[in-house]
Amino acid sequence: MNPLKSVPGTIIGGLVLALIIVVLTGDNTPVNPASAIIWLHVLAGITWIGLLYYFNFVQVPALGEAASDEGGPGGAGITKYVAPRALWWFRWGAAVTWLSGAAYLLHRGLLHDAFTLGLLGDTVNTYALTIGIGAWLGTIMLFNVWVLIWPNQKKVLGIVEATPEEIAKAKNIAFLASRSNTLMSIPMIMSMVGAGHGFIM
């Protein structure tokens, strides 16, 4: 059976390939736990933010065009089949990203410093300040995913019953929360990458 013909097969194949690369390029030292955690964090983050950008840059504008296209195919296929599956990966990508990021900071002994923005010592811890800005933005974004976007999308997609007024309100809340996350993702990524590669502050 070809692993590329299924999503789980593709993911498992990618993990096996990653392990082969580690074995072939390593020097027989154990894998650094911090490296494994950050790898998971980045992988989950790409899934989360990639889907966030897909929703905002592709799906929402396309559904708007489909709704205004008289005689066109409409957006029912997307809302029935694509959106629920994409939202599953989106919300769990968000959860794994946040949890693995917190695990990395905890492993490094920086969780408290990051969430206090490195301001509690005698001098400012610039690494904690930089990564902390990203951690706080990611925390707000995670809240938006699970508390604002997902519950309201369930109404929009008909997963839970809602009146037409509730659906209209849910669309607006989910839209604004998603756009807010897109806006915050830009400085969040700058902070996350900048912490390890020389931030501009």
N, C-alpha and C positions, 0 to 999 in steps of 0.2 A: 504494500500500500504506500502510495506517495504521500509523505507528510504535508506537502504543500497544498493538498486538496482539502485540508481542514484548518480552522483557526488554531485549535489546540495542538495539532501536529506541527504547524508552523512555529508556534511559540516554543514547544518542546525542542524542535530542531534548532531554533536559535539559541536556546539555553545550552544544548549539547555542543553546538559549534563554539559558543563562548567558553565553555569548560575546556574544550580541546585546545583553544588558543591559549588559555591560562596554563595548561599543562605543558604545551610545546614551548612557550616563551618564558616560563617561570624557571627559577633556580632551585626548585625543590623546597622552598620556604613556604610555610603555611600562608594561606590567603589572609590578608589583613582584614579584620572584621569591618573597620571603618570604610575600606574600599568597597567591600561587598554591599554595605548599607547605602553608600552614596551612589553606587551603580543602580541599585533598586530604586532609589529616590529619583534619579535622573530618568530612568526608564518609565517609571510611573508618571513623572512630571511631563514627559513628552506626550504620553497618552492623554493626560488630562488637558494640557494646554493645546495640543493638536486638535482635540475635539472641540475645545472652546473656540478656537479659530475657525474650525469647520462650520460650527453652528452660526457664528457671527459673520463670516466672510462668504459662506457658500449657501448653507441651507435656508437661513432666514430670508436673504434677498431672493433666492430662487423660488421659495414658497410665495413670496409677495408677487413675483412675476407670474407664477402659475395661477394665482387667484385672479389676476387681472386679464388673463388670456382666455377670452371667450372661445369656447369650442376646443380649448386645449385639454391636455390630459389631467390637469388639476394636480393637487399635491397629496391626494389621498394615499397613494402608495408610500410616499415619504413618511407621512404622519402615522400610518398604520404599521409599516414594516421597518423603516430605517430609524426614525427618531427614538422609539423605545429602546432599540438595541444600542444605539449610539449613547443614549442617556445612561444606560447600565454601565458601559465602559467609562463614561465621563465621571459619574459620581464615585465609582470605586477607584478609578485612577486618582481622583482628588483625595480620597481617604488614604490610599496607600502612599501617595506623595507626602501628605502631611505627617502621617505616622512614621514613615521612614526618615523624613527630615528631622522630626523630634527625636527619633532614636539615634540619629547621627550626632545631634547636639548633646544628647544625654551621654552617649558613649564617650564623647570628647570632654565631658564635664562642663559644657557651655550652655545648657538649656536655660538655666536661670539668668545667666549673663545676657544671652541673646534676647530673651523676652523682657529684660529690663534695659535693653539697648546699650549695654556696657557702661551704664552711667553710675553704678553704685560703688565703684572703687575710687581710690584717690585720684586716678587719672582715667580718662575715657578709654575703654577697650575698643579700638576702631574695628577690629574683626567682629566683635560681638555687636557693635552698633550696626555695621553693614549687614551682617547675616540676620540680625534681629529685625531690621526694617523689612527684609524679605520674608522672615518668619511671620511677622505681624500681618503683612499683606496677604500671605498665603492662608493665614488663619481666618481673616475676614472673607477671603474668597471661598474657603471651605464652608464657612457658615452660609454664605450665599447659595452654594450648590445644594446643601442638604436642607436648609430651612426656607429658602425662597424659590430657587429654581425648580428642584425636583417636585415638591408638593404642588406647585402651581402647574408644572408641565403635566402632571397626572390628570389634572382637570382639563387642560387644553387637549390632550390626546385621548380623552374619554376613558382613561384607566379607572378614574373615580367619577361618579355622577356629579354634575354641576349644572346650574341654570345658565342660560345664555349670558346673563349679567356677570355671574361668577367666572365664567370662561373668559369674558372680555377683560375683567379685572386681573385674572390669573395671567393672561397673555402679557399684559402690561408689566406686571410685577416680575415675571420670569425674564422678559425682554430687558428691562432696566437692570436687573441683577446680573444678567449675562453680559450686558455691555459694560457694567461697572467692573466685572471681573476681567474683561478684555483690557480695559483701561489700566487696571491695577497690575495686570500681568507684565506689562512693559517695565515699570520700575522694579517689580518683584524679581524678574529675571536679571535685570541689571544688578540688583543687590546680591542675589544668590551667586551669580558668576563672579561679580566684583569682589566678593569676600575672599575668594581664593586666588584672584588674578590681578589684584591691585585696583581698588575702587577709586573713583574720581573725587571722593570727599577729602 
